[in-house]
Amino acid sequence: MLTRAHAGPETTEAKPRKRTRRDRQVAAHTKAAPPVPTPPLSAGSEPSLAEDDEPLAEVIPLGLFDPLEDPWRHK
């Protein structure tokens, strides 16, 4: 078994499968469609880091949502 696995699949000269109409259409559309261009990066488009001197809002921690918890029971 290992000898057969090492040798690979048996070589049979099979006739290649004929491409369907849908296969030909997909290949034609793929060749005809241009690749999506990546937008050029400009030097001034980097986000500014902490240039605002405004105070940040107070963070209010929220509890985790538990779908199995009884909604009418208050802690």
Buried (B, 14 or more C-beta within 10 A) or exposed (E): EEEEEEEEEEEEEEEEEEEEEEEEEEEEEEEEEEEEEEEEEEEEEEEEEEEEEEEEEEEEEEEEEEEEEEEEEEE
